[in-house]
């Protein structure tokens, strides 16, 4: 019996390690256990056991897989691609691997991440635009179909451990709360472990972070930058994974939120770059261009495309504007250097643990081009400027120069720097019609598998190629069925063969579309259709006719930077590519085209109910899932139980200092702080003179608004008596700070105001908060 059992175990383990039982490939997932082939009698002594349960194993020799993707890093920002910012760890990775100078993204965040995770075009998996604004058409509903399993799901079901660290911007707002569903969260998409944030951007010093599906409490003690916390957590996970299963390969997806706004970095890192960008963006772009030519990042003969008219010349800036712009770029450079250093810590740990030689690393430097979204002036409050139209003059920006990089600003640089960080290409993030929006540097490194280390490959690549590449490296087929759902083929293809034989002329067709800006790459030609909308505008200019767009044509085989429109000489090529683009648009659910970059194009995510009840002082929900406050008057009743007569802390808080309000106690005195922005004139404080006694008590806040974005009168009452009142000159549209919360009994993440207790935790308890709205909601435009 023992011999038979041992033979059965050996055969089954061999089958699990290389293939499914009795099948030629791992085409159906999950891989089933073998049928029971023992004998069952009344007694154990009369029975014959089968082999014990065996977990699925990855194919023999399957490598570890590590995918890195940065945020808003342009094609030419890093020194690895000729840029002005030293990134020694990226440089080292490139020296041992291969750089790709014709690798492409989708021009904006959520769609790029969807393409990477699924191996399919972003409209194909319902993420044609930002996850924050889902639409009512198949290409925009923000849900991956079951027929497009992620690379994490496929690898996990094939015996890999899977973990994700950093930014996940693929969850519809309606599914961001503790009530779920969690299908679109990392743990619902195949990652066994997740540590990071689930939103478009995050304050780097005071982030709201999630482990798994659980919101973590704010960290006590000195503030620590998010990039370091991500690296620390990834290293800890590696230690524990290898301690528990040293022979089990892992897949790590590491996606920090830097260089997305807010740009934040330690002061000593910023100081390293003092004076390094005084020459301005025009000169910087020329310097980068020369480095790229000299190093072969771009081919000889590449032209440096001119500055768009919408971006001012550096020479036209005033001294105050230059001073702010210089510091803003010093800060951005510091942030990228810090990101590089933290990634280096993780890579060094892989090497120290003896894992580096058997780990394929793919590093994508940006999910789109560098961001010009706040316009030519830059901003110290990006969310406030974009969402609430906060105006900043030169004097206000200059007054905050010494705060840049710290927790008190939500900074991003002027559009001129974004344009310079995409050298030599045209335009920036959001432009699916211009290479500056869709071309990003990529590095693949795998010791012993790169034919020409430190080489540069000009083969076309796209984020949809990442998943097929990983499966190719793991000797795994694309699955045909996952969890009972028949799978659609990958839209991408493996780039693994390019490590040994790069094919610059390999035939390839790929469409692009983002907010009406469109492109089509086909075998070296690029068709571009642009609507004239800049990244800081909500809609195209009035002269644009969406029914009759203007098309341009570029021969990228001889024109790396998309500098020369050759449409006049090739009308037949344009007609053929237009037809191909429309065919792909229909196939992948790109239609209908919407040129609006605004909340008006998506569904309202806020609740429009008239009554809300919150039971307890331990509640935090995303602000975007709270009540719709826009233009609505309301009454708030709060039942409290205070520890002492001088209790402090938040009763109800929403948003942050960059746009938010808090109803709280200050040494027992009921108070309201309303922050339209961080400017002193935008902050209104109303406070009672008398303190609340210890024990049970009730307060009422009356908020009477004059309309959307208008002023409001507020009253604080106790026992029916008005104890404080005031006027708010202007109300915001959206509480600022992506990932910020609506909190009861505390103020998580970035606070609205300074409290006398850590994180605004109330000294006592908030037993019940009731919100009653008097007016119907007003939707933002």
KEGUKE-139020 format. One record per residue (C-alpha): residue in three letters; x, y, z. Coordinates in steps of 0.5 Angstrom, whole numbers, plus 2048, in hexadecimal, padded with zeros to 3 digits. Example, Ala and Ser with C-alpha at 12.3 -4.5 7.8 and 13.67 -1.06 7.14 Angstrom:
<atoms>
ala8197F7810;ser81B7FE80E;
</atoms>
This chain:
<atoms>
unk800800800;unk806805802;unk8098047FB;unk8038057F7;unk80180B7FB;unk80880E7FA;unk80880D7F3;unk8018107F3;unk8048167F7;unk80A8177F2;unk8068167EC;unk80181C7EE;unk8068207F1;unk8098207EA;unk8038217E6;unk8018277EB;unk80882A7EA;unk80882A7E2;unk8018297E0;unk7FA8287E2;unk7F88217E3;unk7F781D7DC;unk7F78247D8;unk7FC8267D3;unk7FC82D7D6;unk7FA8327DC;unk7F48347D8;unk7EF8347DD;unk7EF8377E4;unk7EF8367E9;unk7F382F7E8;unk7EF82A7EB;unk7F18257F1;unk7F281D7EE;unk7EC8197EF;unk7EC8157F5;unk7EF80E7F3;unk7EF80B7FA;unk7EA8067FD;unk7E5807803;unk7E3802807;unk7DF80280E;unk7E6803812;unk7EC806811;unk7F07FF811;unk7EC7FD80B;unk7ED803807;unk7F2806802;unk7F480D802;unk7F58117FC;unk7FB8167FC;unk7FA81C800;unk7F78237FE;unk7FD8267FA;unk7FD82E7F9;unk7FE8307F1;unk8058317F0;unk8088367EB;unk80C8327E5;unk8138307E7;unk8188367E6;unk81283B7E6;unk8168427E8;unk8138477ED;unk81084D7E9;unk8118547EB;unk80D85A7E8;unk80E8617E9;unk80A8677E7;unk80B86E7E9;unk8068747E8;unk80687A7E4;unk80D8797E2;unk80F87B7DB;unk8138787D6;unk81987C7D7;unk81987E7DF;unk81E8787E1;unk8258787E0;unk8248717DD;unk8208747D7;unk82587A7D6;unk82187E7DB;unk8248837E0;unk8228807E7;unk82787B7E9;unk8248747EA;unk82A86F7EC;unk8268697ED;unk82286A7E7;unk82886B7E3;unk82B8647E6;unk8258617E4;unk8268637DD;unk82D8617DD;unk82C85A7DF;unk82585A7DA;unk82385D7D4;unk81F8647D3;unk8198657CF;unk81886C7CB;unk81286A7C8;unk80E8677CD;unk80786A7CE;unk80186C7D3;unk7FA86E7D3;unk7FB8767D4;unk7F88757DB;unk7F88717E2;unk7F286D7E3;unk7F286A7DC;unk7FA8697DC;unk7F98657E2;unk7F38617DF;unk7F785F7D9;unk7FD85D7DD;unk7F98587E1;unk7F58557DC;unk7F98557D6;unk7F38587D2;unk7F285F7CF;unk7EF8637D5;unk7E88647D1;unk7E885D7D0;unk7E785C7D8;unk7E38627D9;unk7E88677DB;unk7E886C7D6;unk7E98727DB;unk7EA8737E2;unk7E786E7E7;unk7E48757EB;unk7DF8767E5;unk7DC8707E3;unk7D78707DD;unk7D186C7DA;unk7D58697D4;unk7D88627D4;unk7DF8667D3;unk7DE86A7D9;unk7DB8667DE;unk7E18657E2;unk7E085E7E3;unk7E58587E0;unk7E18537DD;unk7E284C7E0;unk7E484A7D9;unk7EA84E7DA;unk7EE84C7E0;unk7F48507E3;unk7FB84D7E3;unk7FB84D7EA;unk7F58487EA;unk7F88447E5;unk7FF8437E8;unk7FB8427EF;unk7F783C7EC;unk7FE8397E9;unk8028397F0;unk8048407F1;unk8048447F7;unk80184B7F5;unk8028527F8;unk8018597F6;unk80485F7FA;unk8028677F8;unk7FC86A7F4;unk7F68667F1;unk7F286B7ED;unk7ED8667EA;unk7E78667EF;unk7E18697EE;unk7DF86F7F3;unk7D886B7F5;unk7DD8657F7;unk7E28697FB;unk7DF868802;unk7DF862807;unk7D885F804;unk7DC85E7FE;unk7DB85A7F9;unk7E28597F9;unk7E38557F2;unk7E785B7EF;unk7EC85C7F5;unk7F28597F5;unk7F08537F9;unk7EA8527F4;unk7EF8527EE;unk7F484C7F0;unk7F88507F5;unk7F984C7FC;unk7FC8527FF;unk7FB8597FE;unk7FE85F802;unk7FD8667FF;unk7F786B7FD;unk7F186A7F9;unk7F08717F5;unk7F48757F0;unk7F98797F4;unk7FA8797FB;unk7FE87E800;unk80587B801;unk80687D808;unk7FF87C80B;unk7FC877807;unk7F5872808;unk7F886B807;unk7F5865806;unk7F785E808;unk7F3858804;unk7EC85C804;unk7ED85F80B;unk7EE86680C;unk7F4867811;unk7F586C817;unk7F9872816;unk800871818;unk80287481E;unk80987781F;unk80D87B81A;unk80B87C813;unk80E87780E;unk80D877807;unk809872803;unk80E8707FE;unk81386D804;unk80D86A808;unk80B866801;unk812864801;unk812862808;unk80C85E807;unk80E85A801;unk815858804;unk81185580A;unk80C852805;unk81284F802;unk81684C808;unk80F84980A;unk80D846804;unk814843803;unk81484080A;unk80E83D809;unk80F83A802;unk81683B800;unk8158377F9;unk80E83B7F7;unk80F8407F2;unk80C8477F3;unk80984C7EF;unk80A8537F2;unk8068597EF;unk8098607F2;unk8068667F0;unk80886C7F4;unk8048737F3;unk8098777F2;unk80A87B7ED;unk80387D7ED;unk8018837F1;unk8028857F7;unk8098857F5;unk80C8847FC;unk8138827FF;unk818883804;unk81B88A805;unk822887805;unk8218847FE;unk81E88A7FB;unk82488E7FD;unk8288897F9;unk82588D7F3;unk8268947F5;unk8278987EF;unk8278927EA;unk8218957E6;unk82389C7E6;unk82489C7DE;unk81C89A7DD;unk8188957D9;unk81A8987D2;unk8228977D4;unk8208907D8;unk81D88D7D2;unk82388F7CD;unk82888C7D2;unk8248857D3;unk8238857CB;unk82B8857CB;unk82C8807D0;unk82787B7CD;unk82A87C7C6;unk83187B7C9;unk82F8747CD;unk82A8717C7;unk8248727CB;unk8218757C5;unk8248747BE;unk8288797BA;unk82487D7B6;unk81F87E7BB;unk81C8857BB;unk81A8897C2;unk81388B7C1;unk8118927C3;unk80E8957C9;unk8068967C8;unk80489D7C8;unk7FF89B7CE;unk80689A7D2;unk8098A17D4;unk8118A27D2;unk8158A27D8;unk8188A87D6;unk8118AB7D7;unk8108AA7DE;unk8118AF7E4;unk8168AE7E9;unk8118AC7EE;unk80E8A77E9;unk8158A47E8;unk8178A37EF;unk81089F7F0;unk81189B7EA;unk81989A7EC;unk8178977F2;unk8118937F0;unk81688F7EB;unk81B88E7F1;unk81688B7F5;unk8138867EF;unk81B8847EE;unk81B8837F5;unk81587F7F5;unk81787A7EF;unk81E8797F3;unk81B8777F9;unk8168727F5;unk81C86F7F2;unk82086F7F8;unk81A86B7FB;unk8198667F5;unk8218657F6;unk8208637FD;unk81B85D7FB;unk81F85B7F5;unk82685B7FA;unk8228567FE;unk8208527F9;unk8278517F7;unk8298507FE;unk82484B7FF;unk8278477F9;unk8218487F5;unk82384D7F0;unk8268487EA;unk81F8457EA;unk81B84B7EA;unk81884E7E4;unk8188567E5;unk81385A7E0;unk8148627E2;unk80F8677DF;unk81186E7E0;unk80A8717E0;unk80386F7DF;unk8028757DA;unk80687B7D8;unk8088807DD;unk8028847E0;unk80188B7DD;unk7FA88B7E0;unk7FA8917E5;unk7FC8967DF;unk80289A7DE;unk80289D7E5;unk8038977E9;unk7FF8967F0;unk8008957F7;unk7F98927F7;unk7F888E7F1;unk7F288B7F4;unk7EF8927F6;unk7F18957EF;unk7EE88F7EB;unk7E788E7EF;unk7E68947F2;unk7E989A7ED;unk7ED89C7F3;unk7F18A27F0;unk7F88A37F2;unk7FC8A97F0;unk8048AA7F0;unk8058AD7F7;unk8018A77FA;unk8058A27F7;unk80B8A67F8;unk8098A6800;unk80989F800;unk81089D7FD;unk81389B803;unk80D896805;unk80D8927FE;unk80F88B7FF;unk80C88B806;unk805889808;unk802890808;unk802890800;unk7FF88C7FB;unk80488E7F6;unk80588D7EE;unk8098907E9;unk8078957E4;unk8068927DD;unk80C8947DA;unk81088F7DE;unk80B8897DC;unk80D88B7D5;unk81488B7D6;unk8148847DA;unk8118817D3;unk8178837CF;unk8178837C9;unk8108817C8;unk80A8857C7;unk8058877CD;unk8048837D4;unk7FF87F7D8;unk7F887E7D5;unk7FA87F7CE;unk7F98787CA;unk7FA87C7C4;unk80187E7C6;unk80787A7C8;unk80887E7CE;unk80287B7D1;unk8038747CF;unk80A8727CE;unk80E8707D5;unk81586D7D6;unk8158667D8;unk81A8617DA;unk81A85A7DA;unk8208567DE;unk82184F7E0;unk82884D7E1;unk82A8477DC;unk8248497D7;unk82784F7D4;unk82B84F7CE;unk82D8567CE;unk82D8597D5;unk82D8607D5;unk82A8607CE;unk8248647CB;unk81E8617C8;unk81A8657C3;unk81585F7C2;unk80E8627C3;unk80B8607CA;unk8058617CE;unk8028607D5;unk7FD85B7D2;unk8048577D1;unk8068567D8;unk8018517DA;unk80384C7D4;unk80A84E7D5;unk80A84B7DD;unk8068457DB;unk80B8437D5;unk8118447DA;unk80D83F7DF;unk80C83A7DA;unk80583B7DA;unk7FF83B7D5;unk7FA8417D5;unk7F483D7D8;unk7EE83B7D4;unk7E983B7DA;unk7EA83E7E1;unk7E583D7E7;unk7E083A7E1;unk7E08407DD;unk7E383F7D6;unk7E98447D5;unk7EA8497CF;unk7F18497CC;unk7F684E7CE;unk7F68547CA;unk7FE8557CB;unk8038507CA;unk80A84E7CD;unk8108527CD;unk81484D7D0;unk81784B7C9;unk81A8527C8;unk81F8517CE;unk82284D7C9;unk82084F7C3;unk81D8567C2;unk8198577BC;unk81885F7BB;unk81485D7B4;unk8108587B7;unk8088597B4;unk80485C7BA;unk7FD8607BA;unk7FB8637C0;unk7F58697C1;unk7F586E7C6;unk7EF8727C9;unk7EF8777CF;unk7E987C7D0;unk7E887D7C9;unk7F087D7C7;unk7F18777C2;unk7F78747BF;unk7F986E7BB;unk7FF86B7BA;unk8008667B5;unk8078637B2;unk80B8697B4;unk80586E7B2;unk8028737B7;unk7FB8767B5;unk7F987B7BA;unk7F287F7BB;unk7F38847C0;unk7ED8897C3;unk7F188F7C5;unk7EF88E7CD;unk7F588F7D1;unk7F688B7D7;unk7F48907DC;unk7ED8927D8;unk7E788E7D9;unk7E488E7D2;unk7E788F7CB;unk7E78967C8;unk7E08997C5;unk7E38987BE;unk7E48917BE;unk7DF88D7BA;unk7DF8867BD;unk7DC8837B7;unk7E18867B3;unk7E88857B6;unk7EF8877B3;unk7F38817B2;unk7FB8817B2;unk7FF87C7AF;unk80787A7B2;unk80C8757AF;unk80F8737B6;unk81486E7B2;unk8188757B0;unk81487A7B5;unk8158777BC;unk81387D7C0;unk80C87E7BB;unk80F8857B9;unk80D8857B1;unk8068847AF;unk8068817A8;unk7FE8807A7;unk7FE8847A1;unk80287F79D;unk7FF8797A0;unk7F787A79F;unk7F687279E;unk7FA8707A4;unk7F68757A8;unk7EF8727A5;unk7F286B7A6;unk7F486C7AE;unk7EE8707AF;unk7EA86A7AD;unk7EE8667B1;unk7ED86A7B7;unk7E686A7B7;unk7E68627B6;unk7EA8627BC;unk7E68677C0;unk7DF8637BF;unk7E385C7C1;unk7E685F7C7;unk7E08637CA;unk7E386A7C9;unk7DD86D7C6;unk7D98727C7;unk7DF8777C8;unk7DE87C7CD;unk7E38827CD;unk7E18857D4;unk7E68847D9;unk7E18867DF;unk7DD8837E4;unk7D78847DF;unk7D987E7DB;unk7D88797E1;unk7D38777E5;unk7D287A7EC;unk7D58767F1;unk7D387A7F7;unk7CD8787FB;unk7C787D7FA;unk7C287A800;unk7BF87F804;unk7C187C80B;unk7C787980E;unk7C9875814;unk7D0874817;unk7D086F81D;unk7D6870821;unk7DD874821;unk7E186F81D;unk7DE870816;unk7E2872810;unk7E0871809;unk7E3874802;unk7E087B802;unk7DE87A7FB;unk7D98757FD;unk7D687A802;unk7D087E802;unk7D08837FC;unk7D188A7FF;unk7D188E7F9;unk7CC8947FA;unk7C88907FF;unk7C6893806;unk7C688E80C;unk7C588D813;unk7CA889817;unk7C888681E;unk7CE883822;unk7CD87F829;unk7D487F82C;unk7D787C833;unk7DD87F835;unk7E287D83A;unk7E388483D;unk7E188B83D;unk7E788D838;unk7E6888833;unk7E988982C;unk7E8885826;unk7E488481F;unk7DD88381F;unk7DC883818;unk7E2884812;unk7E288480B;unk7E8885806;unk7EE889808;unk7F188F809;unk7F2890802;unk7EA890801;unk7E688D807;unk7E288F80D;unk7E288D815;unk7DD88D81A;unk7E188C821;unk7E288E828;unk7E889282A;unk7E9891831;unk7E2890832;unk7E089682D;unk7DB894827;unk7DF896821;unk7DE89681A;unk7E4897815;unk7E389880D;unk7E9897809;unk7E7899802;unk7EF899801;unk7F589A805;unk7F58A2803;unk7F38A680A;unk7EE8A9806;unk7EB8A3804;unk7EA8A080C;unk7E48A1810;unk7E48A0817;unk7DE8A081C;unk7DF89E823;unk7DA89F829;unk7DD8A2830;unk7DA89D835;unk7DD896835;unk7D888F835;unk7D888C83C;unk7DB88583D;unk7D687F83C;unk7D087F837;unk7CE885833;unk7CB88782C;unk7CD88C827;unk7CA88F821;unk7CD89281A;unk7C9895816;unk7CC89780F;unk7C889B80A;unk7CB89C803;unk7C98A17FE;unk7CB89C7F8;unk7D08987F5;unk7D789B7F6;unk7D48A17F9;unk7D48A3801;unk7D18A0807;unk7CE8A280E;unk7D089E813;unk7CD89D81B;unk7CF899820;unk7CA897825;unk7C989482C;unk7C389282F;unk7BF89782A;unk7C489D82C;unk7C88A0826;unk7CF8A082A;unk7D38A2823;unk7D28A481C;unk7D68A6816;unk7D68A780F;unk7DA8A380A;unk7DB8A8803;unk7DC8A27FF;unk7DB89A7FF;unk7DF8957FB;unk7DC8907F6;unk7E088A7F8;unk7E48897FE;unk7EB8897FC;unk7F08837FD;unk7EF87D7F9;unk7EE8777FE;unk7EC87C803;unk7E687A808;unk7E087C80B;unk7E287A813;unk7DE87A819;unk7E187B820;unk7E887C81C;unk7EB87F816;unk7F087A812;unk7F587B80D;unk7F688380C;unk7F2887811;unk7ED88C810;unk7F0890815;unk7F588F81B;unk7F288C821;unk7F588B828;unk7F4884828;unk7F887F823;unk7F487E81D;unk7EF88281F;unk7EC87C824;unk7E787E828;unk7E887E830;unk7E187A831;unk7DD87782C;unk7D8879826;unk7D2875827;unk7CE877821;unk7CE87C81C;unk7C887E818;unk7C8882811;unk7C288580E;unk7C2888808;unk7BC88D806;unk7BE88F7FF;unk7BE88A7F9;unk7C58897F6;unk7C988D7F1;unk7CD8897ED;unk7D488C7EB;unk7D588E7E4;
</atoms>
